[in-house]
Amino acid sequence: RGCRCVGSELERQSNRCGVGSSPGAPTRPTNLCDASVVTDPLITNDFRTPPGWGSGHMQTIRSRVLRQPVDLAPAGKQRTLLVELADGTGDQLSVHLHTSRLHPAAPNAGGLVTLIHGLGGSAESDYVRATTLGLLRAGFNVARLDLRGAGRSVETSTLLYHAGRTDDIREALAALAREPEASDNRTGEPRIALMGFSLGGNMTLKLMGEPHADLPLFAAVSVSAPLDLTVGSQFLSKRALGTYEKFLLAGLKRQALQPGPGEQLRVSESERDAIQRARTLAAFDDALTAPRNGWRDSSEYYKVNSSALFLSFIDVPTLVIHALDDPMIPASPYRSIDWETLAESGYVQRRITPRGGHVGFHERDAVQPWYVGQAVRFLSRS
């Protein structure tokens, strides 16, 4: 509307704003016809969306509407590993391990990238498989982790994952460090990176801000992470008439109420009744997550496990990717972070775009989501 940047003039202005700059470096956005994009200091990057798929909602649902099977076999060999957790429950996490058929090109030293799915997802989620393919093609080995009660870990765990259960990931990473896939790189020593999506992104950032000196972590990436769980929960209830919240809540209820190992129920009768009555994520967490894990209520659970609290303690190169039009995660927590001070520490970088939706980032004329290329370039230089 009223756009006067056309043809070669738009191309000339776009080039001045960073198009063609070194891969992976933060660039000013290329859509200069959007004044809000140009002047927003939080934004570092932009990309072109497919025609008709530009809104945050469309970016978010595109993978479900246009499903594209991802065949991982040509890119790497696969095996399955079970990681037994040390909390006395006998629970085990299922891990899909992939060895790339390619050698990483310099300066990439290679390593094992562990992927953490989001709320209601699993190691088979489309975004996890798409990222796995991109990493394998870049010469990285990959571990796709199913958290407790998700994916194949349903059959081997009695408890359920939550936003703060980083001890499970820490144990999985320690076990993976002993596997040959972690040392199959240019250094010959264990090298592990962590990459999480949505709630898995929150867990990734939280773990990176916690003590982890015993783990051979060389980098981390988060995509569409809810930095503030309290604000995020409130935002979901109001957006799109609560459609996204209802979708996530239905998945959580299915996971909680399905039988665990030996067809044993995971919840008591009173918990089951409270779960079935829950109409919001906060009500679900009040019914199960908080009391099961020692928190007074969902408010306390959200407060102590929000990843924004841990960003300043991160001491390993970490990339934070987010789109401001995400219809499931609010932008306000990202605006409250002092990114410049974090960048001065030398560890935390951001790639904030005006568009991309929630774990969408579907790019015009590209097979893989935009964030895959960003993650590959960042990890290759870490």
Contacts in CASP RR format, 6 or more apart in sequence:
PFRMAT RR
TARGET T0000
AUTHOR 0000-0000-0000
METHOD contacts of the structure
MODEL  1
RGCRCVGSELERQSNRCGVGSSPGAPTRPTNLCDASVVTDPLITNDFRTP
PGWGSGHMQTIRSRVLRQPVDLAPAGKQRTLLVELADGTGDQLSVHLHTS
RLHPAAPNAGGLVTLIHGLGGSAESDYVRATTLGLLRAGFNVARLDLRGA
GRSVETSTLLYHAGRTDDIREALAALAREPEASDNRTGEPRIALMGFSLG
GNMTLKLMGEPHADLPLFAAVSVSAPLDLTVGSQFLSKRALGTYEKFLLA
GLKRQALQPGPGEQLRVSESERDAIQRARTLAAFDDALTAPRNGWRDSSE
YYKVNSSALFLSFIDVPTLVIHALDDPMIPASPYRSIDWETLAESGYVQR
RITPRGGHVGFHERDAVQPWYVGQAVRFLSRS
3 33 0 8 1.000
4 33 0 8 1.000
5 13 0 8 1.000
5 32 0 8 1.000
5 33 0 8 1.000
10 32 0 8 1.000
10 33 0 8 1.000
13 32 0 8 1.000
14 30 0 8 1.000
14 32 0 8 1.000
17 27 0 8 1.000
17 28 0 8 1.000
17 29 0 8 1.000
17 30 0 8 1.000
17 32 0 8 1.000
18 27 0 8 1.000
18 28 0 8 1.000
18 30 0 8 1.000
19 27 0 8 1.000
19 30 0 8 1.000
20 27 0 8 1.000
21 27 0 8 1.000
23 377 0 8 1.000
24 351 0 8 1.000
24 374 0 8 1.000
24 377 0 8 1.000
24 378 0 8 1.000
26 44 0 8 1.000
26 45 0 8 1.000
26 349 0 8 1.000
26 350 0 8 1.000
26 351 0 8 1.000
27 44 0 8 1.000
27 45 0 8 1.000
27 46 0 8 1.000
28 38 0 8 1.000
28 43 0 8 1.000
28 44 0 8 1.000
29 37 0 8 1.000
29 38 0 8 1.000
29 43 0 8 1.000
29 45 0 8 1.000
29 46 0 8 1.000
29 353 0 8 1.000
29 354 0 8 1.000
30 46 0 8 1.000
30 47 0 8 1.000
30 48 0 8 1.000
31 37 0 8 1.000
31 46 0 8 1.000
31 354 0 8 1.000
32 38 0 8 1.000
34 354 0 8 1.000
36 354 0 8 1.000
37 43 0 8 1.000
37 46 0 8 1.000
37 354 0 8 1.000
40 324 0 8 1.000
40 354 0 8 1.000
42 324 0 8 1.000
42 331 0 8 1.000
42 334 0 8 1.000
42 335 0 8 1.000
42 339 0 8 1.000
42 352 0 8 1.000
43 324 0 8 1.000
43 352 0 8 1.000
43 353 0 8 1.000
43 354 0 8 1.000
44 350 0 8 1.000
44 351 0 8 1.000
44 352 0 8 1.000
44 353 0 8 1.000
45 351 0 8 1.000
45 352 0 8 1.000
45 353 0 8 1.000
45 374 0 8 1.000
46 353 0 8 1.000
46 354 0 8 1.000
46 355 0 8 1.000
47 353 0 8 1.000
47 355 0 8 1.000
47 361 0 8 1.000
47 363 0 8 1.000
47 364 0 8 1.000
47 370 0 8 1.000
48 363 0 8 1.000
48 364 0 8 1.000
48 365 0 8 1.000
49 59 0 8 1.000
49 355 0 8 1.000
49 356 0 8 1.000
49 362 0 8 1.000
49 363 0 8 1.000
49 364 0 8 1.000
50 62 0 8 1.000
50 362 0 8 1.000
50 363 0 8 1.000
50 364 0 8 1.000
50 365 0 8 1.000
51 364 0 8 1.000
52 58 0 8 1.000
53 59 0 8 1.000
53 62 0 8 1.000
53 362 0 8 1.000
54 355 0 8 1.000
54 356 0 8 1.000
55 325 0 8 1.000
55 355 0 8 1.000
56 323 0 8 1.000
56 325 0 8 1.000
56 326 0 8 1.000
56 327 0 8 1.000
56 355 0 8 1.000
56 356 0 8 1.000
56 357 0 8 1.000
56 358 0 8 1.000
57 240 0 8 1.000
57 327 0 8 1.000
57 357 0 8 1.000
59 323 0 8 1.000
59 325 0 8 1.000
59 355 0 8 1.000
59 356 0 8 1.000
59 357 0 8 1.000
59 358 0 8 1.000
59 360 0 8 1.000
59 361 0 8 1.000
59 362 0 8 1.000
60 326 0 8 1.000
60 327 0 8 1.000
60 328 0 8 1.000
60 356 0 8 1.000
60 357 0 8 1.000
60 358 0 8 1.000
60 359 0 8 1.000
60 360 0 8 1.000
62 360 0 8 1.000
62 362 0 8 1.000
63 126 0 8 1.000
63 127 0 8 1.000
63 360 0 8 1.000
63 362 0 8 1.000
64 126 0 8 1.000
67 126 0 8 1.000
68 126 0 8 1.000
68 367 0 8 1.000
70 126 0 8 1.000
70 129 0 8 1.000
70 130 0 8 1.000
70 132 0 8 1.000
70 133 0 8 1.000
72 78 0 8 1.000
72 98 0 8 1.000
72 129 0 8 1.000
72 132 0 8 1.000
72 133 0 8 1.000
72 136 0 8 1.000
74 101 0 8 1.000
75 98 0 8 1.000
75 100 0 8 1.000
75 101 0 8 1.000
75 102 0 8 1.000
75 133 0 8 1.000
75 134 0 8 1.000
75 136 0 8 1.000
75 137 0 8 1.000
76 98 0 8 1.000
76 99 0 8 1.000
76 100 0 8 1.000
76 101 0 8 1.000
76 136 0 8 1.000
77 98 0 8 1.000
77 99 0 8 1.000
77 101 0 8 1.000
78 96 0 8 1.000
78 97 0 8 1.000
78 98 0 8 1.000
78 99 0 8 1.000
79 97 0 8 1.000
80 94 0 8 1.000
80 95 0 8 1.000
80 96 0 8 1.000
80 97 0 8 1.000
80 152 0 8 1.000
81 94 0 8 1.000
81 95 0 8 1.000
81 97 0 8 1.000
81 143 0 8 1.000
81 175 0 8 1.000
81 176 0 8 1.000
81 179 0 8 1.000
82 92 0 8 1.000
82 93 0 8 1.000
82 94 0 8 1.000
82 95 0 8 1.000
82 156 0 8 1.000
83 92 0 8 1.000
83 93 0 8 1.000
83 95 0 8 1.000
83 171 0 8 1.000
83 172 0 8 1.000
83 175 0 8 1.000
83 176 0 8 1.000
84 90 0 8 1.000
84 91 0 8 1.000
84 92 0 8 1.000
85 91 0 8 1.000
85 92 0 8 1.000
85 93 0 8 1.000
85 168 0 8 1.000
85 171 0 8 1.000
86 171 0 8 1.000
87 167 0 8 1.000
89 157 0 8 1.000
89 158 0 8 1.000
89 159 0 8 1.000
90 158 0 8 1.000
91 148 0 8 1.000
91 153 0 8 1.000
91 156 0 8 1.000
91 157 0 8 1.000
91 158 0 8 1.000
91 159 0 8 1.000
92 153 0 8 1.000
92 156 0 8 1.000
92 157 0 8 1.000
93 145 0 8 1.000
93 146 0 8 1.000
93 147 0 8 1.000
93 148 0 8 1.000
93 153 0 8 1.000
93 156 0 8 1.000
93 157 0 8 1.000
93 168 0 8 1.000
93 171 0 8 1.000
93 172 0 8 1.000
94 123 0 8 1.000
94 145 0 8 1.000
94 146 0 8 1.000
94 151 0 8 1.000
94 152 0 8 1.000
94 153 0 8 1.000
94 155 0 8 1.000
94 156 0 8 1.000
95 123 0 8 1.000
95 143 0 8 1.000
95 144 0 8 1.000
95 145 0 8 1.000
95 146 0 8 1.000
95 172 0 8 1.000
95 176 0 8 1.000
96 123 0 8 1.000
96 143 0 8 1.000
96 144 0 8 1.000
96 146 0 8 1.000
97 141 0 8 1.000
97 142 0 8 1.000
97 143 0 8 1.000
97 176 0 8 1.000
97 179 0 8 1.000
97 181 0 8 1.000
98 132 0 8 1.000
98 136 0 8 1.000
98 141 0 8 1.000
98 142 0 8 1.000
98 143 0 8 1.000
98 144 0 8 1.000
98 181 0 8 1.000
99 141 0 8 1.000
99 181 0 8 1.000
99 184 0 8 1.000
100 135 0 8 1.000
100 136 0 8 1.000
100 137 0 8 1.000
100 138 0 8 1.000
100 139 0 8 1.000
100 140 0 8 1.000
100 141 0 8 1.000
100 142 0 8 1.000
101 136 0 8 1.000
102 136 0 8 1.000
102 137 0 8 1.000
102 138 0 8 1.000
102 139 0 8 1.000
103 139 0 8 1.000
104 110 0 8 1.000
104 111 0 8 1.000
104 138 0 8 1.000
104 139 0 8 1.000
104 140 0 8 1.000
104 185 0 8 1.000
104 186 0 8 1.000
104 380 0 8 1.000
107 380 0 8 1.000
107 381 0 8 1.000
108 138 0 8 1.000
108 139 0 8 1.000
108 140 0 8 1.000
108 379 0 8 1.000
108 380 0 8 1.000
108 381 0 8 1.000
109 185 0 8 1.000
109 186 0 8 1.000
109 187 0 8 1.000
109 191 0 8 1.000
110 139 0 8 1.000
110 140 0 8 1.000
110 141 0 8 1.000
110 185 0 8 1.000
110 186 0 8 1.000
110 191 0 8 1.000
110 379 0 8 1.000
110 380 0 8 1.000
111 140 0 8 1.000
111 141 0 8 1.000
111 182 0 8 1.000
111 184 0 8 1.000
111 185 0 8 1.000
111 191 0 8 1.000
111 192 0 8 1.000
111 193 0 8 1.000
111 218 0 8 1.000
112 140 0 8 1.000
112 141 0 8 1.000
112 142 0 8 1.000
112 143 0 8 1.000
112 176 0 8 1.000
112 179 0 8 1.000
112 181 0 8 1.000
112 182 0 8 1.000
112 184 0 8 1.000
112 185 0 8 1.000
112 190 0 8 1.000
112 191 0 8 1.000
112 192 0 8 1.000
112 193 0 8 1.000
113 135 0 8 1.000
113 140 0 8 1.000
113 141 0 8 1.000
113 142 0 8 1.000
113 143 0 8 1.000
113 192 0 8 1.000
113 193 0 8 1.000
113 194 0 8 1.000
113 195 0 8 1.000
113 379 0 8 1.000
114 142 0 8 1.000
114 143 0 8 1.000
114 145 0 8 1.000
114 169 0 8 1.000
114 172 0 8 1.000
114 173 0 8 1.000
114 176 0 8 1.000
114 192 0 8 1.000
114 193 0 8 1.000
114 194 0 8 1.000
114 195 0 8 1.000
115 123 0 8 1.000
115 128 0 8 1.000
115 131 0 8 1.000
115 132 0 8 1.000
115 142 0 8 1.000
115 143 0 8 1.000
115 144 0 8 1.000
115 145 0 8 1.000
115 195 0 8 1.000
115 196 0 8 1.000
115 197 0 8 1.000
116 145 0 8 1.000
116 147 0 8 1.000
116 169 0 8 1.000
116 194 0 8 1.000
116 195 0 8 1.000
116 196 0 8 1.000
116 197 0 8 1.000
116 200 0 8 1.000
116 201 0 8 1.000
116 203 0 8 1.000
116 204 0 8 1.000
117 123 0 8 1.000
117 125 0 8 1.000
117 128 0 8 1.000
117 144 0 8 1.000
117 145 0 8 1.000
117 146 0 8 1.000
117 147 0 8 1.000
117 150 0 8 1.000
117 196 0 8 1.000
117 197 0 8 1.000
117 200 0 8 1.000
118 125 0 8 1.000
118 196 0 8 1.000
118 197 0 8 1.000
118 198 0 8 1.000
118 199 0 8 1.000
118 200 0 8 1.000
118 201 0 8 1.000
119 198 0 8 1.000
119 199 0 8 1.000
119 200 0 8 1.000
119 248 0 8 1.000
119 252 0 8 1.000
120 150 0 8 1.000
120 248 0 8 1.000
120 251 0 8 1.000
120 252 0 8 1.000
120 255 0 8 1.000
121 150 0 8 1.000
121 151 0 8 1.000
122 128 0 8 1.000
122 146 0 8 1.000
122 150 0 8 1.000
122 151 0 8 1.000
122 152 0 8 1.000
123 144 0 8 1.000
123 145 0 8 1.000
123 146 0 8 1.000
123 150 0 8 1.000
123 151 0 8 1.000
123 152 0 8 1.000
124 144 0 8 1.000
124 151 0 8 1.000
125 197 0 8 1.000
127 197 0 8 1.000
127 223 0 8 1.000
127 359 0 8 1.000
127 360 0 8 1.000
127 369 0 8 1.000
128 144 0 8 1.000
128 197 0 8 1.000
129 144 0 8 1.000
130 368 0 8 1.000
130 369 0 8 1.000
130 372 0 8 1.000
131 195 0 8 1.000
131 369 0 8 1.000
131 371 0 8 1.000
131 372 0 8 1.000
131 375 0 8 1.000
132 142 0 8 1.000
132 144 0 8 1.000
133 368 0 8 1.000
134 368 0 8 1.000
134 372 0 8 1.000
134 373 0 8 1.000
134 376 0 8 1.000
135 142 0 8 1.000
135 372 0 8 1.000
135 375 0 8 1.000
135 376 0 8 1.000
135 379 0 8 1.000
136 142 0 8 1.000
138 376 0 8 1.000
138 379 0 8 1.000
138 380 0 8 1.000
140 193 0 8 1.000
140 376 0 8 1.000
140 379 0 8 1.000
141 181 0 8 1.000
141 182 0 8 1.000
141 184 0 8 1.000
141 185 0 8 1.000
143 172 0 8 1.000
143 176 0 8 1.000
143 181 0 8 1.000
145 169 0 8 1.000
145 172 0 8 1.000
146 152 0 8 1.000
146 153 0 8 1.000
146 154 0 8 1.000
147 153 0 8 1.000
147 161 0 8 1.000
147 165 0 8 1.000
147 168 0 8 1.000
147 169 0 8 1.000
148 157 0 8 1.000
148 159 0 8 1.000
148 160 0 8 1.000
148 161 0 8 1.000
148 165 0 8 1.000
148 168 0 8 1.000
149 157 0 8 1.000
149 159 0 8 1.000
149 160 0 8 1.000
149 161 0 8 1.000
149 255 0 8 1.000
149 260 0 8 1.000
149 266 0 8 1.000
150 161 0 8 1.000
150 255 0 8 1.000
154 255 0 8 1.000
154 258 0 8 1.000
154 260 0 8 1.000
155 260 0 8 1.000
155 261 0 8 1.000
156 261 0 8 1.000
157 260 0 8 1.000
157 261 0 8 1.000
158 260 0 8 1.000
158 261 0 8 1.000
158 264 0 8 1.000
158 266 0 8 1.000
159 266 0 8 1.000
159 292 0 8 1.000
160 255 0 8 1.000
160 256 0 8 1.000
160 266 0 8 1.000
160 288 0 8 1.000
160 289 0 8 1.000
160 292 0 8 1.000
161 168 0 8 1.000
162 285 0 8 1.000
162 289 0 8 1.000
162 293 0 8 1.000
162 301 0 8 1.000
162 305 0 8 1.000
163 199 0 8 1.000
163 200 0 8 1.000
163 202 0 8 1.000
163 203 0 8 1.000
163 206 0 8 1.000
163 229 0 8 1.000
163 301 0 8 1.000
163 302 0 8 1.000
163 305 0 8 1.000
164 202 0 8 1.000
164 203 0 8 1.000
164 206 0 8 1.000
164 305 0 8 1.000
165 203 0 8 1.000
166 203 0 8 1.000
166 206 0 8 1.000
166 207 0 8 1.000
166 210 0 8 1.000
169 194 0 8 1.000
169 203 0 8 1.000
169 204 0 8 1.000
169 207 0 8 1.000
170 207 0 8 1.000
170 210 0 8 1.000
170 212 0 8 1.000
170 215 0 8 1.000
173 192 0 8 1.000
173 194 0 8 1.000
173 215 0 8 1.000
173 217 0 8 1.000
174 214 0 8 1.000
174 215 0 8 1.000
176 182 0 8 1.000
176 192 0 8 1.000
177 190 0 8 1.000
177 192 0 8 1.000
177 215 0 8 1.000
177 216 0 8 1.000
178 190 0 8 1.000
182 190 0 8 1.000
182 191 0 8 1.000
182 192 0 8 1.000
182 216 0 8 1.000
183 189 0 8 1.000
183 190 0 8 1.000
183 191 0 8 1.000
185 191 0 8 1.000
189 216 0 8 1.000
190 216 0 8 1.000
191 216 0 8 1.000
191 218 0 8 1.000
192 215 0 8 1.000
192 216 0 8 1.000
192 217 0 8 1.000
192 218 0 8 1.000
193 217 0 8 1.000
193 218 0 8 1.000
193 219 0 8 1.000
193 220 0 8 1.000
193 221 0 8 1.000
193 379 0 8 1.000
193 382 0 8 1.000
194 204 0 8 1.000
194 207 0 8 1.000
194 208 0 8 1.000
194 217 0 8 1.000
194 219 0 8 1.000
194 220 0 8 1.000
194 221 0 8 1.000
195 204 0 8 1.000
195 220 0 8 1.000
195 221 0 8 1.000
195 222 0 8 1.000
195 223 0 8 1.000
195 375 0 8 1.000
196 203 0 8 1.000
196 204 0 8 1.000
196 221 0 8 1.000
196 222 0 8 1.000
196 223 0 8 1.000
196 225 0 8 1.000
197 222 0 8 1.000
197 223 0 8 1.000
197 224 0 8 1.000
197 359 0 8 1.000
198 223 0 8 1.000
198 224 0 8 1.000
198 225 0 8 1.000
198 226 0 8 1.000
198 328 0 8 1.000
198 329 0 8 1.000
198 358 0 8 1.000
198 359 0 8 1.000
199 225 0 8 1.000
199 226 0 8 1.000
200 222 0 8 1.000
200 225 0 8 1.000
201 222 0 8 1.000
201 223 0 8 1.000
201 224 0 8 1.000
201 225 0 8 1.000
201 307 0 8 1.000
202 222 0 8 1.000
202 225 0 8 1.000
202 226 0 8 1.000
202 227 0 8 1.000
202 229 0 8 1.000
202 305 0 8 1.000
202 306 0 8 1.000
202 307 0 8 1.000
203 307 0 8 1.000
204 220 0 8 1.000
204 221 0 8 1.000
204 222 0 8 1.000
204 225 0 8 1.000
204 307 0 8 1.000
205 220 0 8 1.000
205 222 0 8 1.000
205 225 0 8 1.000
205 227 0 8 1.000
205 307 0 8 1.000
205 310 0 8 1.000
205 311 0 8 1.000
205 314 0 8 1.000
205 318 0 8 1.000
205 320 0 8 1.000
206 305 0 8 1.000
206 307 0 8 1.000
206 309 0 8 1.000
206 310 0 8 1.000
208 217 0 8 1.000
208 220 0 8 1.000
208 310 0 8 1.000
208 314 0 8 1.000
208 316 0 8 1.000
208 318 0 8 1.000
209 310 0 8 1.000
209 311 0 8 1.000
209 313 0 8 1.000
209 314 0 8 1.000
209 315 0 8 1.000
210 310 0 8 1.000
210 313 0 8 1.000
212 316 0 8 1.000
217 316 0 8 1.000
218 316 0 8 1.000
218 317 0 8 1.000
218 382 0 8 1.000
219 316 0 8 1.000
219 317 0 8 1.000
219 318 0 8 1.000
219 319 0 8 1.000
219 378 0 8 1.000
219 379 0 8 1.000
219 382 0 8 1.000
220 314 0 8 1.000
220 316 0 8 1.000
220 317 0 8 1.000
220 318 0 8 1.000
220 319 0 8 1.000
221 318 0 8 1.000
221 319 0 8 1.000
221 320 0 8 1.000
221 321 0 8 1.000
221 374 0 8 1.000
221 375 0 8 1.000
221 378 0 8 1.000
221 379 0 8 1.000
222 307 0 8 1.000
222 318 0 8 1.000
222 319 0 8 1.000
222 320 0 8 1.000
222 321 0 8 1.000
223 321 0 8 1.000
223 322 0 8 1.000
223 359 0 8 1.000
223 361 0 8 1.000
223 371 0 8 1.000
223 375 0 8 1.000
224 321 0 8 1.000
224 322 0 8 1.000
224 323 0 8 1.000
224 326 0 8 1.000
224 328 0 8 1.000
224 329 0 8 1.000
224 357 0 8 1.000
224 358 0 8 1.000
224 359 0 8 1.000
224 360 0 8 1.000
225 307 0 8 1.000
225 320 0 8 1.000
225 322 0 8 1.000
225 329 0 8 1.000
226 232 0 8 1.000
226 306 0 8 1.000
226 307 0 8 1.000
226 329 0 8 1.000
226 333 0 8 1.000
227 306 0 8 1.000
227 307 0 8 1.000
227 308 0 8 1.000
227 311 0 8 1.000
227 333 0 8 1.000
227 334 0 8 1.000
227 337 0 8 1.000
228 302 0 8 1.000
228 306 0 8 1.000
228 308 0 8 1.000
228 330 0 8 1.000
228 332 0 8 1.000
228 333 0 8 1.000
228 336 0 8 1.000
229 301 0 8 1.000
229 302 0 8 1.000
229 303 0 8 1.000
229 305 0 8 1.000
229 306 0 8 1.000
230 299 0 8 1.000
230 302 0 8 1.000
230 303 0 8 1.000
230 306 0 8 1.000
231 330 0 8 1.000
231 332 0 8 1.000
231 333 0 8 1.000
232 329 0 8 1.000
232 330 0 8 1.000
232 333 0 8 1.000
233 280 0 8 1.000
233 281 0 8 1.000
233 282 0 8 1.000
233 298 0 8 1.000
233 302 0 8 1.000
235 328 0 8 1.000
235 329 0 8 1.000
235 330 0 8 1.000
236 242 0 8 1.000
236 244 0 8 1.000
236 245 0 8 1.000
236 248 0 8 1.000
236 281 0 8 1.000
236 328 0 8 1.000
237 245 0 8 1.000
237 280 0 8 1.000
237 281 0 8 1.000
237 282 0 8 1.000
239 245 0 8 1.000
239 327 0 8 1.000
239 328 0 8 1.000
240 327 0 8 1.000
244 327 0 8 1.000
244 328 0 8 1.000
245 280 0 8 1.000
245 281 0 8 1.000
248 281 0 8 1.000
249 278 0 8 1.000
249 279 0 8 1.000
249 280 0 8 1.000
249 281 0 8 1.000
249 284 0 8 1.000
252 281 0 8 1.000
252 284 0 8 1.000
253 275 0 8 1.000
253 276 0 8 1.000
253 278 0 8 1.000
253 284 0 8 1.000
256 266 0 8 1.000
256 267 0 8 1.000
256 275 0 8 1.000
256 284 0 8 1.000
256 288 0 8 1.000
257 265 0 8 1.000
257 266 0 8 1.000
257 267 0 8 1.000
257 272 0 8 1.000
257 275 0 8 1.000
257 276 0 8 1.000
258 266 0 8 1.000
259 265 0 8 1.000
259 266 0 8 1.000
260 266 0 8 1.000
265 272 0 8 1.000
267 275 0 8 1.000
267 288 0 8 1.000
271 287 0 8 1.000
271 288 0 8 1.000
274 286 0 8 1.000
274 287 0 8 1.000
274 288 0 8 1.000
275 284 0 8 1.000
275 287 0 8 1.000
275 288 0 8 1.000
277 283 0 8 1.000
277 287 0 8 1.000
278 284 0 8 1.000
278 286 0 8 1.000
278 287 0 8 1.000
281 298 0 8 1.000
282 298 0 8 1.000
282 299 0 8 1.000
283 298 0 8 1.000
285 297 0 8 1.000
285 298 0 8 1.000
285 301 0 8 1.000
285 302 0 8 1.000
286 297 0 8 1.000
286 298 0 8 1.000
289 295 0 8 1.000
289 298 0 8 1.000
289 301 0 8 1.000
290 296 0 8 1.000
290 297 0 8 1.000
290 298 0 8 1.000
290 300 0 8 1.000
290 301 0 8 1.000
293 301 0 8 1.000
295 301 0 8 1.000
295 304 0 8 1.000
306 333 0 8 1.000
308 333 0 8 1.000
308 336 0 8 1.000
308 337 0 8 1.000
311 337 0 8 1.000
311 342 0 8 1.000
311 348 0 8 1.000
312 342 0 8 1.000
312 345 0 8 1.000
314 342 0 8 1.000
314 345 0 8 1.000
314 347 0 8 1.000
314 348 0 8 1.000
315 347 0 8 1.000
316 347 0 8 1.000
317 346 0 8 1.000
317 347 0 8 1.000
317 349 0 8 1.000
317 378 0 8 1.000
317 382 0 8 1.000
318 347 0 8 1.000
318 348 0 8 1.000
318 349 0 8 1.000
319 349 0 8 1.000
319 350 0 8 1.000
319 351 0 8 1.000
319 374 0 8 1.000
319 375 0 8 1.000
319 378 0 8 1.000
320 348 0 8 1.000
320 349 0 8 1.000
320 350 0 8 1.000
320 351 0 8 1.000
321 350 0 8 1.000
321 351 0 8 1.000
321 352 0 8 1.000
321 361 0 8 1.000
321 371 0 8 1.000
321 374 0 8 1.000
321 375 0 8 1.000
322 329 0 8 1.000
322 331 0 8 1.000
322 334 0 8 1.000
322 350 0 8 1.000
322 351 0 8 1.000
322 352 0 8 1.000
322 353 0 8 1.000
323 352 0 8 1.000
323 353 0 8 1.000
323 354 0 8 1.000
323 355 0 8 1.000
323 356 0 8 1.000
323 357 0 8 1.000
323 358 0 8 1.000
323 360 0 8 1.000
323 361 0 8 1.000
324 331 0 8 1.000
324 334 0 8 1.000
324 352 0 8 1.000
324 353 0 8 1.000
324 354 0 8 1.000
324 355 0 8 1.000
325 354 0 8 1.000
325 355 0 8 1.000
325 356 0 8 1.000
325 357 0 8 1.000
326 356 0 8 1.000
326 357 0 8 1.000
326 358 0 8 1.000
327 357 0 8 1.000
327 358 0 8 1.000
328 357 0 8 1.000
328 358 0 8 1.000
329 358 0 8 1.000
334 352 0 8 1.000
339 348 0 8 1.000
339 350 0 8 1.000
342 348 0 8 1.000
343 349 0 8 1.000
343 350 0 8 1.000
349 378 0 8 1.000
351 371 0 8 1.000
351 374 0 8 1.000
353 361 0 8 1.000
353 370 0 8 1.000
356 362 0 8 1.000
356 370 0 8 1.000
359 369 0 8 1.000
359 371 0 8 1.000
360 369 0 8 1.000
360 371 0 8 1.000
361 369 0 8 1.000
361 370 0 8 1.000
361 371 0 8 1.000
362 369 0 8 1.000
362 370 0 8 1.000
363 369 0 8 1.000
363 370 0 8 1.000
END
